[in-house]
Amino acid sequence: MSDSLTQGTPSIAVLVPCYNEEASIEAVVRDFKAALPTATIYVYDNNSKDRTSEIARAAGAVVRREPLQGKGNVVRRMFADIEADVYVMVDGDDTYHAPSAGKLVAKLLDEKLDMVNGARVTDWENYRAGHRLGNVMLTTLVTMVFGKRTDDLLSGYRVFSRRFVKSFPVLAGGFEIETELVVHALEMSMPLGEVETPYKDRAPGSVSKLSTF
């Protein structure tokens, strides 16, 4: 446990993995700075071909680059590089609800949890049919093995303790990282929680990089 957490002022890092998110990254940085004023916002650019880095930096984020392609590679680098007491990880597509961040962080700290999942609440129109089916199937499978612990296995919005981040052996290269995060917590019997959060469709000009496979 770091000194800042012991003294009652936990340091918070917001981790934003990004690939070609110039249409949305400014809003993400702005909204999370407003929701968590003491946090440092880190945007990790994963070989974007657009102005993601430039826009994120102008919005007030600390911008770094990860040359190995794939979200799992970005998460691996972020977890290794960044020191904090609390880690908020969110996608850079501006679909997740920044004002809920305080609630997720408070639940993690108040209940001494290692991961809090932001379970998406939305109408089904914001999901591709294949993504909906995949999420249901994977969540059901994990429930069968570990019991009912989450309603949204593939959420890209999570809050972690330092213990979780520094013990996590990232093996995935791409978006399968979302499943790894939950399974790691369950295999290690770490305490975890979930908070329902609003979810919206992508901004115009922003394109999903998640393969249905």
Biotite code that builds the C-alpha atoms (Angstrom):
import biotite.structure as struc

atoms = struc.array([
    struc.Atom([0.000, 0.000, 0.000], chain_id="A", res_id=1, res_name="MET", atom_name="CA", element="C"),
    struc.Atom([1.430, 3.376, -0.965], chain_id="A", res_id=2, res_name="SER", atom_name="CA", element="C"),
    struc.Atom([1.910, 6.311, 1.385], chain_id="A", res_id=3, res_name="ASP", atom_name="CA", element="C"),
    struc.Atom([-0.809, 8.377, -0.292], chain_id="A", res_id=4, res_name="SER", atom_name="CA", element="C"),
    struc.Atom([-3.454, 5.737, 0.343], chain_id="A", res_id=5, res_name="LEU", atom_name="CA", element="C"),
    struc.Atom([-2.279, 5.301, 3.944], chain_id="A", res_id=6, res_name="THR", atom_name="CA", element="C"),
    struc.Atom([-2.700, 9.056, 4.467], chain_id="A", res_id=7, res_name="GLN", atom_name="CA", element="C"),
    struc.Atom([-6.236, 8.976, 3.070], chain_id="A", res_id=8, res_name="GLY", atom_name="CA", element="C"),
    struc.Atom([-5.590, 10.698, -0.256], chain_id="A", res_id=9, res_name="THR", atom_name="CA", element="C"),
    struc.Atom([-5.416, 7.918, -2.850], chain_id="A", res_id=10, res_name="PRO", atom_name="CA", element="C"),
    struc.Atom([-3.751, 8.755, -6.135], chain_id="A", res_id=11, res_name="SER", atom_name="CA", element="C"),
    struc.Atom([-5.943, 7.958, -9.136], chain_id="A", res_id=12, res_name="ILE", atom_name="CA", element="C"),
    struc.Atom([-4.836, 7.169, -12.676], chain_id="A", res_id=13, res_name="ALA", atom_name="CA", element="C"),
    struc.Atom([-7.318, 7.069, -15.545], chain_id="A", res_id=14, res_name="VAL", atom_name="CA", element="C"),
    struc.Atom([-6.013, 4.710, -18.246], chain_id="A", res_id=15, res_name="LEU", atom_name="CA", element="C"),
    struc.Atom([-7.328, 5.184, -21.773], chain_id="A", res_id=16, res_name="VAL", atom_name="CA", element="C"),
    struc.Atom([-6.098, 2.762, -24.470], chain_id="A", res_id=17, res_name="PRO", atom_name="CA", element="C"),
    struc.Atom([-6.662, 4.321, -27.885], chain_id="A", res_id=18, res_name="CYS", atom_name="CA", element="C"),
    struc.Atom([-6.509, 3.526, -31.568], chain_id="A", res_id=19, res_name="TYR", atom_name="CA", element="C"),
    struc.Atom([-7.851, 6.082, -34.041], chain_id="A", res_id=20, res_name="ASN", atom_name="CA", element="C"),
    struc.Atom([-10.184, 7.885, -31.629], chain_id="A", res_id=21, res_name="GLU", atom_name="CA", element="C"),
    struc.Atom([-9.749, 11.506, -32.753], chain_id="A", res_id=22, res_name="GLU", atom_name="CA", element="C"),
    struc.Atom([-13.527, 11.914, -32.958], chain_id="A", res_id=23, res_name="ALA", atom_name="CA", element="C"),
    struc.Atom([-14.074, 11.126, -29.288], chain_id="A", res_id=24, res_name="SER", atom_name="CA", element="C"),
    struc.Atom([-10.874, 11.392, -27.230], chain_id="A", res_id=25, res_name="ILE", atom_name="CA", element="C"),
    struc.Atom([-11.237, 15.085, -26.381], chain_id="A", res_id=26, res_name="GLU", atom_name="CA", element="C"),
    struc.Atom([-14.625, 14.443, -24.767], chain_id="A", res_id=27, res_name="ALA", atom_name="CA", element="C"),
    struc.Atom([-13.271, 11.434, -22.849], chain_id="A", res_id=28, res_name="VAL", atom_name="CA", element="C"),
    struc.Atom([-10.339, 13.380, -21.393], chain_id="A", res_id=29, res_name="VAL", atom_name="CA", element="C"),
    struc.Atom([-12.488, 16.416, -20.602], chain_id="A", res_id=30, res_name="ARG", atom_name="CA", element="C"),
    struc.Atom([-15.272, 14.436, -18.947], chain_id="A", res_id=31, res_name="ASP", atom_name="CA", element="C"),
    struc.Atom([-12.999, 12.268, -16.802], chain_id="A", res_id=32, res_name="PHE", atom_name="CA", element="C"),
    struc.Atom([-10.996, 15.308, -15.683], chain_id="A", res_id=33, res_name="LYS", atom_name="CA", element="C"),
    struc.Atom([-14.291, 16.825, -14.545], chain_id="A", res_id=34, res_name="ALA", atom_name="CA", element="C"),
    struc.Atom([-15.477, 13.615, -12.856], chain_id="A", res_id=35, res_name="ALA", atom_name="CA", element="C"),
    struc.Atom([-12.146, 12.914, -11.094], chain_id="A", res_id=36, res_name="LEU", atom_name="CA", element="C"),
    struc.Atom([-10.395, 16.298, -10.677], chain_id="A", res_id=37, res_name="PRO", atom_name="CA", element="C"),
    struc.Atom([-7.397, 14.879, -8.783], chain_id="A", res_id=38, res_name="THR", atom_name="CA", element="C"),
    struc.Atom([-6.736, 12.076, -11.269], chain_id="A", res_id=39, res_name="ALA", atom_name="CA", element="C"),
    struc.Atom([-4.047, 11.963, -13.924], chain_id="A", res_id=40, res_name="THR", atom_name="CA", element="C"),
    struc.Atom([-5.421, 10.986, -17.343], chain_id="A", res_id=41, res_name="ILE", atom_name="CA", element="C"),
    struc.Atom([-3.105, 8.735, -19.370], chain_id="A", res_id=42, res_name="TYR", atom_name="CA", element="C"),
    struc.Atom([-3.864, 8.152, -23.045], chain_id="A", res_id=43, res_name="VAL", atom_name="CA", element="C"),
    struc.Atom([-1.856, 5.333, -24.636], chain_id="A", res_id=44, res_name="TYR", atom_name="CA", element="C"),
    struc.Atom([-1.889, 5.657, -28.408], chain_id="A", res_id=45, res_name="ASP", atom_name="CA", element="C"),
    struc.Atom([-1.643, 2.281, -30.133], chain_id="A", res_id=46, res_name="ASN", atom_name="CA", element="C"),
    struc.Atom([-0.302, 3.350, -33.564], chain_id="A", res_id=47, res_name="ASN", atom_name="CA", element="C"),
    struc.Atom([-3.186, 5.640, -34.460], chain_id="A", res_id=48, res_name="SER", atom_name="CA", element="C"),
    struc.Atom([-3.210, 6.973, -38.000], chain_id="A", res_id=49, res_name="LYS", atom_name="CA", element="C"),
    struc.Atom([-5.162, 10.071, -37.038], chain_id="A", res_id=50, res_name="ASP", atom_name="CA", element="C"),
    struc.Atom([-4.792, 12.978, -34.575], chain_id="A", res_id=51, res_name="ARG", atom_name="CA", element="C"),
    struc.Atom([-5.652, 11.014, -31.414], chain_id="A", res_id=52, res_name="THR", atom_name="CA", element="C"),
    struc.Atom([-2.387, 11.880, -29.612], chain_id="A", res_id=53, res_name="SER", atom_name="CA", element="C"),
    struc.Atom([-2.423, 15.547, -30.565], chain_id="A", res_id=54, res_name="GLU", atom_name="CA", element="C"),
    struc.Atom([-6.016, 16.059, -29.473], chain_id="A", res_id=55, res_name="ILE", atom_name="CA", element="C"),
    struc.Atom([-5.580, 14.113, -26.212], chain_id="A", res_id=56, res_name="ALA", atom_name="CA", element="C"),
    struc.Atom([-2.497, 16.124, -25.280], chain_id="A", res_id=57, res_name="ARG", atom_name="CA", element="C"),
    struc.Atom([-4.249, 19.419, -26.016], chain_id="A", res_id=58, res_name="ALA", atom_name="CA", element="C"),
    struc.Atom([-7.144, 18.295, -23.790], chain_id="A", res_id=59, res_name="ALA", atom_name="CA", element="C"),
    struc.Atom([-4.771, 17.796, -20.856], chain_id="A", res_id=60, res_name="GLY", atom_name="CA", element="C"),
    struc.Atom([-3.881, 14.106, -20.955], chain_id="A", res_id=61, res_name="ALA", atom_name="CA", element="C"),
    struc.Atom([-0.456, 12.556, -20.502], chain_id="A", res_id=62, res_name="VAL", atom_name="CA", element="C"),
    struc.Atom([0.083, 10.849, -23.863], chain_id="A", res_id=63, res_name="VAL", atom_name="CA", element="C"),
    struc.Atom([2.279, 7.808, -24.354], chain_id="A", res_id=64, res_name="ARG", atom_name="CA", element="C"),
    struc.Atom([2.655, 5.315, -27.197], chain_id="A", res_id=65, res_name="ARG", atom_name="CA", element="C"),
    struc.Atom([2.569, 1.519, -27.352], chain_id="A", res_id=66, res_name="GLU", atom_name="CA", element="C"),
    struc.Atom([3.945, 0.174, -30.665], chain_id="A", res_id=67, res_name="PRO", atom_name="CA", element="C"),
    struc.Atom([2.783, -3.439, -30.188], chain_id="A", res_id=68, res_name="LEU", atom_name="CA", element="C"),
    struc.Atom([-0.689, -3.582, -31.722], chain_id="A", res_id=69, res_name="GLN", atom_name="CA", element="C"),
    struc.Atom([-3.632, -4.805, -29.677], chain_id="A", res_id=70, res_name="GLY", atom_name="CA", element="C"),
    struc.Atom([-5.473, -3.689, -26.556], chain_id="A", res_id=71, res_name="LYS", atom_name="CA", element="C"),
    struc.Atom([-3.901, -6.437, -24.445], chain_id="A", res_id=72, res_name="GLY", atom_name="CA", element="C"),
    struc.Atom([-0.450, -5.106, -25.286], chain_id="A", res_id=73, res_name="ASN", atom_name="CA", element="C"),
    struc.Atom([-1.524, -1.596, -24.340], chain_id="A", res_id=74, res_name="VAL", atom_name="CA", element="C"),
    struc.Atom([-2.957, -2.748, -21.010], chain_id="A", res_id=75, res_name="VAL", atom_name="CA", element="C"),
    struc.Atom([0.230, -4.661, -20.271], chain_id="A", res_id=76, res_name="ARG", atom_name="CA", element="C"),
    struc.Atom([2.292, -1.515, -20.782], chain_id="A", res_id=77, res_name="ARG", atom_name="CA", element="C"),
    struc.Atom([-0.055, 0.729, -18.807], chain_id="A", res_id=78, res_name="MET", atom_name="CA", element="C"),
    struc.Atom([-0.135, -1.624, -15.836], chain_id="A", res_id=79, res_name="PHE", atom_name="CA", element="C"),
    struc.Atom([3.664, -1.888, -15.830], chain_id="A", res_id=80, res_name="ALA", atom_name="CA", element="C"),
    struc.Atom([4.392, 1.811, -16.321], chain_id="A", res_id=81, res_name="ASP", atom_name="CA", element="C"),
    struc.Atom([1.935, 3.651, -14.121], chain_id="A", res_id=82, res_name="ILE", atom_name="CA", element="C"),
    struc.Atom([2.042, 3.931, -10.340], chain_id="A", res_id=83, res_name="GLU", atom_name="CA", element="C"),
    struc.Atom([-1.182, 4.789, -8.498], chain_id="A", res_id=84, res_name="ALA", atom_name="CA", element="C"),
    struc.Atom([-3.448, 3.616, -5.694], chain_id="A", res_id=85, res_name="ASP", atom_name="CA", element="C"),
    struc.Atom([-6.559, 3.394, -7.863], chain_id="A", res_id=86, res_name="VAL", atom_name="CA", element="C"),
    struc.Atom([-6.713, 2.705, -11.593], chain_id="A", res_id=87, res_name="TYR", atom_name="CA", element="C"),
    struc.Atom([-9.721, 3.597, -13.744], chain_id="A", res_id=88, res_name="VAL", atom_name="CA", element="C"),
    struc.Atom([-9.617, 1.978, -17.176], chain_id="A", res_id=89, res_name="MET", atom_name="CA", element="C"),
    struc.Atom([-11.977, 3.140, -19.900], chain_id="A", res_id=90, res_name="VAL", atom_name="CA", element="C"),
    struc.Atom([-12.108, 2.930, -23.679], chain_id="A", res_id=91, res_name="ASP", atom_name="CA", element="C"),
    struc.Atom([-11.438, 6.086, -25.675], chain_id="A", res_id=92, res_name="GLY", atom_name="CA", element="C"),
    struc.Atom([-14.645, 5.932, -27.716], chain_id="A", res_id=93, res_name="ASP", atom_name="CA", element="C"),
    struc.Atom([-16.786, 8.144, -25.430], chain_id="A", res_id=94, res_name="ASP", atom_name="CA", element="C"),
    struc.Atom([-19.437, 5.469, -24.922], chain_id="A", res_id=95, res_name="THR", atom_name="CA", element="C"),
    struc.Atom([-18.930, 5.148, -21.153], chain_id="A", res_id=96, res_name="TYR", atom_name="CA", element="C"),
    struc.Atom([-20.387, 7.432, -18.487], chain_id="A", res_id=97, res_name="HIS", atom_name="CA", element="C"),
    struc.Atom([-17.637, 9.547, -16.908], chain_id="A", res_id=98, res_name="ALA", atom_name="CA", element="C"),
    struc.Atom([-19.835, 10.916, -14.074], chain_id="A", res_id=99, res_name="PRO", atom_name="CA", element="C"),
    struc.Atom([-20.147, 7.332, -12.757], chain_id="A", res_id=100, res_name="SER", atom_name="CA", element="C"),
    struc.Atom([-16.381, 7.150, -12.146], chain_id="A", res_id=101, res_name="ALA", atom_name="CA", element="C"),
    struc.Atom([-16.628, 8.613, -8.650], chain_id="A", res_id=102, res_name="GLY", atom_name="CA", element="C"),
    struc.Atom([-19.197, 6.000, -7.709], chain_id="A", res_id=103, res_name="LYS", atom_name="CA", element="C"),
    struc.Atom([-17.005, 3.144, -8.994], chain_id="A", res_id=104, res_name="LEU", atom_name="CA", element="C"),
    struc.Atom([-13.924, 4.486, -7.179], chain_id="A", res_id=105, res_name="VAL", atom_name="CA", element="C"),
    struc.Atom([-15.875, 5.004, -3.943], chain_id="A", res_id=106, res_name="ALA", atom_name="CA", element="C"),
    struc.Atom([-17.187, 1.428, -4.038], chain_id="A", res_id=107, res_name="LYS", atom_name="CA", element="C"),
    struc.Atom([-13.666, 0.068, -4.562], chain_id="A", res_id=108, res_name="LEU", atom_name="CA", element="C"),
    struc.Atom([-12.265, 2.043, -1.617], chain_id="A", res_id=109, res_name="LEU", atom_name="CA", element="C"),
    struc.Atom([-15.207, 1.836, 0.783], chain_id="A", res_id=110, res_name="ASP", atom_name="CA", element="C"),
    struc.Atom([-15.631, -1.917, 0.384], chain_id="A", res_id=111, res_name="GLU", atom_name="CA", element="C"),
    struc.Atom([-11.894, -2.648, 0.000], chain_id="A", res_id=112, res_name="LYS", atom_name="CA", element="C"),
    struc.Atom([-12.377, -4.363, -3.348], chain_id="A", res_id=113, res_name="LEU", atom_name="CA", element="C"),
    struc.Atom([-9.829, -5.189, -6.035], chain_id="A", res_id=114, res_name="ASP", atom_name="CA", element="C"),
    struc.Atom([-12.019, -4.628, -9.081], chain_id="A", res_id=115, res_name="MET", atom_name="CA", element="C"),
    struc.Atom([-15.291, -2.829, -9.759], chain_id="A", res_id=116, res_name="VAL", atom_name="CA", element="C"),
    struc.Atom([-16.924, -3.495, -13.100], chain_id="A", res_id=117, res_name="ASN", atom_name="CA", element="C"),
    struc.Atom([-18.993, -0.854, -14.863], chain_id="A", res_id=118, res_name="GLY", atom_name="CA", element="C"),
    struc.Atom([-21.977, -2.870, -16.100], chain_id="A", res_id=119, res_name="ALA", atom_name="CA", element="C"),
    struc.Atom([-23.500, -1.177, -19.144], chain_id="A", res_id=120, res_name="ARG", atom_name="CA", element="C"),
    struc.Atom([-27.144, -0.134, -19.051], chain_id="A", res_id=121, res_name="VAL", atom_name="CA", element="C"),
    struc.Atom([-28.518, 0.734, -22.474], chain_id="A", res_id=122, res_name="THR", atom_name="CA", element="C"),
    struc.Atom([-30.988, -0.306, -25.123], chain_id="A", res_id=123, res_name="ASP", atom_name="CA", element="C"),
    struc.Atom([-29.722, -3.170, -27.274], chain_id="A", res_id=124, res_name="TRP", atom_name="CA", element="C"),
    struc.Atom([-29.486, -0.957, -30.371], chain_id="A", res_id=125, res_name="GLU", atom_name="CA", element="C"),
    struc.Atom([-26.033, 0.195, -29.200], chain_id="A", res_id=126, res_name="ASN", atom_name="CA", element="C"),
    struc.Atom([-24.613, -3.327, -29.491], chain_id="A", res_id=127, res_name="TYR", atom_name="CA", element="C"),
    struc.Atom([-23.902, -5.310, -32.627], chain_id="A", res_id=128, res_name="ARG", atom_name="CA", element="C"),
    struc.Atom([-25.896, -8.575, -32.618], chain_id="A", res_id=129, res_name="ALA", atom_name="CA", element="C"),
    struc.Atom([-22.725, -10.685, -32.596], chain_id="A", res_id=130, res_name="GLY", atom_name="CA", element="C"),
    struc.Atom([-21.293, -8.697, -29.696], chain_id="A", res_id=131, res_name="HIS", atom_name="CA", element="C"),
    struc.Atom([-24.500, -9.146, -27.695], chain_id="A", res_id=132, res_name="ARG", atom_name="CA", element="C"),
    struc.Atom([-24.440, -12.896, -28.249], chain_id="A", res_id=133, res_name="LEU", atom_name="CA", element="C"),
    struc.Atom([-20.740, -13.150, -27.414], chain_id="A", res_id=134, res_name="GLY", atom_name="CA", element="C"),
    struc.Atom([-21.151, -11.189, -24.196], chain_id="A", res_id=135, res_name="ASN", atom_name="CA", element="C"),
    struc.Atom([-24.074, -13.347, -23.078], chain_id="A", res_id=136, res_name="VAL", atom_name="CA", element="C"),
    struc.Atom([-22.271, -16.591, -23.934], chain_id="A", res_id=137, res_name="MET", atom_name="CA", element="C"),
    struc.Atom([-19.010, -15.627, -22.212], chain_id="A", res_id=138, res_name="LEU", atom_name="CA", element="C"),
    struc.Atom([-20.785, -14.268, -19.137], chain_id="A", res_id=139, res_name="THR", atom_name="CA", element="C"),
    struc.Atom([-22.836, -17.467, -18.891], chain_id="A", res_id=140, res_name="THR", atom_name="CA", element="C"),
    struc.Atom([-19.722, -19.634, -19.208], chain_id="A", res_id=141, res_name="LEU", atom_name="CA", element="C"),
    struc.Atom([-17.863, -17.738, -16.497], chain_id="A", res_id=142, res_name="VAL", atom_name="CA", element="C"),
    struc.Atom([-20.957, -17.934, -14.274], chain_id="A", res_id=143, res_name="THR", atom_name="CA", element="C"),
    struc.Atom([-21.055, -21.708, -14.712], chain_id="A", res_id=144, res_name="MET", atom_name="CA", element="C"),
    struc.Atom([-17.427, -22.026, -13.623], chain_id="A", res_id=145, res_name="VAL", atom_name="CA", element="C"),
    struc.Atom([-17.152, -19.365, -10.897], chain_id="A", res_id=146, res_name="PHE", atom_name="CA", element="C"),
    struc.Atom([-20.726, -18.514, -9.930], chain_id="A", res_id=147, res_name="GLY", atom_name="CA", element="C"),
    struc.Atom([-22.657, -15.315, -10.597], chain_id="A", res_id=148, res_name="LYS", atom_name="CA", element="C"),
    struc.Atom([-20.173, -12.435, -10.158], chain_id="A", res_id=149, res_name="ARG", atom_name="CA", element="C"),
    struc.Atom([-20.792, -10.101, -13.109], chain_id="A", res_id=150, res_name="THR", atom_name="CA", element="C"),
    struc.Atom([-23.553, -9.126, -15.515], chain_id="A", res_id=151, res_name="ASP", atom_name="CA", element="C"),
    struc.Atom([-21.265, -7.607, -18.161], chain_id="A", res_id=152, res_name="ASP", atom_name="CA", element="C"),
    struc.Atom([-18.075, -9.567, -18.715], chain_id="A", res_id=153, res_name="LEU", atom_name="CA", element="C"),
    struc.Atom([-16.906, -7.517, -21.692], chain_id="A", res_id=154, res_name="LEU", atom_name="CA", element="C"),
    struc.Atom([-17.309, -4.022, -20.285], chain_id="A", res_id=155, res_name="SER", atom_name="CA", element="C"),
    struc.Atom([-14.429, -1.689, -21.109], chain_id="A", res_id=156, res_name="GLY", atom_name="CA", element="C"),
    struc.Atom([-15.043, 0.386, -17.962], chain_id="A", res_id=157, res_name="TYR", atom_name="CA", element="C"),
    struc.Atom([-13.411, -0.890, -14.764], chain_id="A", res_id=158, res_name="ARG", atom_name="CA", element="C"),
    struc.Atom([-11.714, 0.311, -11.603], chain_id="A", res_id=159, res_name="VAL", atom_name="CA", element="C"),
    struc.Atom([-8.815, -1.622, -10.056], chain_id="A", res_id=160, res_name="PHE", atom_name="CA", element="C"),
    struc.Atom([-6.784, -1.634, -6.883], chain_id="A", res_id=161, res_name="SER", atom_name="CA", element="C"),
    struc.Atom([-3.009, -1.408, -7.036], chain_id="A", res_id=162, res_name="ARG", atom_name="CA", element="C"),
    struc.Atom([-2.824, -5.034, -5.843], chain_id="A", res_id=163, res_name="ARG", atom_name="CA", element="C"),
    struc.Atom([-4.855, -6.173, -8.844], chain_id="A", res_id=164, res_name="PHE", atom_name="CA", element="C"),
    struc.Atom([-2.854, -4.184, -11.386], chain_id="A", res_id=165, res_name="VAL", atom_name="CA", element="C"),
    struc.Atom([0.567, -5.197, -10.136], chain_id="A", res_id=166, res_name="LYS", atom_name="CA", element="C"),
    struc.Atom([-0.355, -8.890, -9.866], chain_id="A", res_id=167, res_name="SER", atom_name="CA", element="C"),
    struc.Atom([-2.026, -9.186, -13.264], chain_id="A", res_id=168, res_name="PHE", atom_name="CA", element="C"),
    struc.Atom([-0.128, -11.329, -15.815], chain_id="A", res_id=169, res_name="PRO", atom_name="CA", element="C"),
    struc.Atom([-1.452, -9.976, -19.127], chain_id="A", res_id=170, res_name="VAL", atom_name="CA", element="C"),
    struc.Atom([-1.359, -12.720, -21.758], chain_id="A", res_id=171, res_name="LEU", atom_name="CA", element="C"),
    struc.Atom([-3.916, -11.452, -24.266], chain_id="A", res_id=172, res_name="ALA", atom_name="CA", element="C"),
    struc.Atom([-2.911, -9.362, -27.250], chain_id="A", res_id=173, res_name="GLY", atom_name="CA", element="C"),
    struc.Atom([-6.300, -7.922, -28.209], chain_id="A", res_id=174, res_name="GLY", atom_name="CA", element="C"),
    struc.Atom([-9.803, -7.401, -26.849], chain_id="A", res_id=175, res_name="PHE", atom_name="CA", element="C"),
    struc.Atom([-9.842, -10.805, -25.123], chain_id="A", res_id=176, res_name="GLU", atom_name="CA", element="C"),
    struc.Atom([-8.127, -8.828, -22.358], chain_id="A", res_id=177, res_name="ILE", atom_name="CA", element="C"),
    struc.Atom([-11.593, -8.011, -20.962], chain_id="A", res_id=178, res_name="GLU", atom_name="CA", element="C"),
    struc.Atom([-12.216, -11.685, -20.208], chain_id="A", res_id=179, res_name="THR", atom_name="CA", element="C"),
    struc.Atom([-8.733, -12.105, -18.724], chain_id="A", res_id=180, res_name="GLU", atom_name="CA", element="C"),
    struc.Atom([-9.310, -9.268, -16.272], chain_id="A", res_id=181, res_name="LEU", atom_name="CA", element="C"),
    struc.Atom([-12.397, -10.887, -14.794], chain_id="A", res_id=182, res_name="VAL", atom_name="CA", element="C"),
    struc.Atom([-11.016, -14.420, -14.780], chain_id="A", res_id=183, res_name="VAL", atom_name="CA", element="C"),
    struc.Atom([-7.855, -13.253, -12.993], chain_id="A", res_id=184, res_name="HIS", atom_name="CA", element="C"),
    struc.Atom([-9.924, -11.718, -10.200], chain_id="A", res_id=185, res_name="ALA", atom_name="CA", element="C"),
    struc.Atom([-12.043, -14.857, -9.896], chain_id="A", res_id=186, res_name="LEU", atom_name="CA", element="C"),
    struc.Atom([-9.108, -17.277, -9.982], chain_id="A", res_id=187, res_name="GLU", atom_name="CA", element="C"),
    struc.Atom([-7.311, -15.284, -7.265], chain_id="A", res_id=188, res_name="MET", atom_name="CA", element="C"),
    struc.Atom([-10.518, -15.018, -5.207], chain_id="A", res_id=189, res_name="SER", atom_name="CA", element="C"),
    struc.Atom([-10.154, -11.244, -5.177], chain_id="A", res_id=190, res_name="MET", atom_name="CA", element="C"),
    struc.Atom([-13.116, -9.248, -3.876], chain_id="A", res_id=191, res_name="PRO", atom_name="CA", element="C"),
    struc.Atom([-14.943, -7.574, -6.720], chain_id="A", res_id=192, res_name="LEU", atom_name="CA", element="C"),
    struc.Atom([-18.072, -5.557, -7.274], chain_id="A", res_id=193, res_name="GLY", atom_name="CA", element="C"),
    struc.Atom([-20.197, -4.090, -10.019], chain_id="A", res_id=194, res_name="GLU", atom_name="CA", element="C"),
    struc.Atom([-21.971, -0.783, -10.580], chain_id="A", res_id=195, res_name="VAL", atom_name="CA", element="C"),
    struc.Atom([-24.508, -0.176, -13.324], chain_id="A", res_id=196, res_name="GLU", atom_name="CA", element="C"),
    struc.Atom([-23.530, 2.708, -15.592], chain_id="A", res_id=197, res_name="THR", atom_name="CA", element="C"),
    struc.Atom([-25.220, 4.353, -18.578], chain_id="A", res_id=198, res_name="PRO", atom_name="CA", element="C"),
    struc.Atom([-23.802, 3.482, -21.979], chain_id="A", res_id=199, res_name="TYR", atom_name="CA", element="C"),
    struc.Atom([-24.265, 5.312, -25.258], chain_id="A", res_id=200, res_name="LYS", atom_name="CA", element="C"),
    struc.Atom([-23.480, 4.849, -28.921], chain_id="A", res_id=201, res_name="ASP", atom_name="CA", element="C"),
    struc.Atom([-20.225, 6.037, -30.467], chain_id="A", res_id=202, res_name="ARG", atom_name="CA", element="C"),
    struc.Atom([-19.786, 9.576, -31.668], chain_id="A", res_id=203, res_name="ALA", atom_name="CA", element="C"),
    struc.Atom([-20.124, 10.202, -35.426], chain_id="A", res_id=204, res_name="PRO", atom_name="CA", element="C"),
    struc.Atom([-16.843, 9.352, -37.108], chain_id="A", res_id=205, res_name="GLY", atom_name="CA", element="C"),
    struc.Atom([-15.794, 6.877, -34.407], chain_id="A", res_id=206, res_name="SER", atom_name="CA", element="C"),
    struc.Atom([-15.559, 3.244, -35.545], chain_id="A", res_id=207, res_name="VAL", atom_name="CA", element="C"),
    struc.Atom([-15.485, 0.113, -33.388], chain_id="A", res_id=208, res_name="SER", atom_name="CA", element="C"),
    struc.Atom([-12.255, -1.928, -33.512], chain_id="A", res_id=209, res_name="LYS", atom_name="CA", element="C"),
    struc.Atom([-13.738, -4.939, -31.736], chain_id="A", res_id=210, res_name="LEU", atom_name="CA", element="C"),
    struc.Atom([-14.003, -8.045, -33.877], chain_id="A", res_id=211, res_name="SER", atom_name="CA", element="C"),
    struc.Atom([-17.100, -10.153, -33.238], chain_id="A", res_id=212, res_name="THR", atom_name="CA", element="C"),
    struc.Atom([-14.824, -13.211, -33.221], chain_id="A", res_id=213, res_name="PHE", atom_name="CA", element="C"),
])
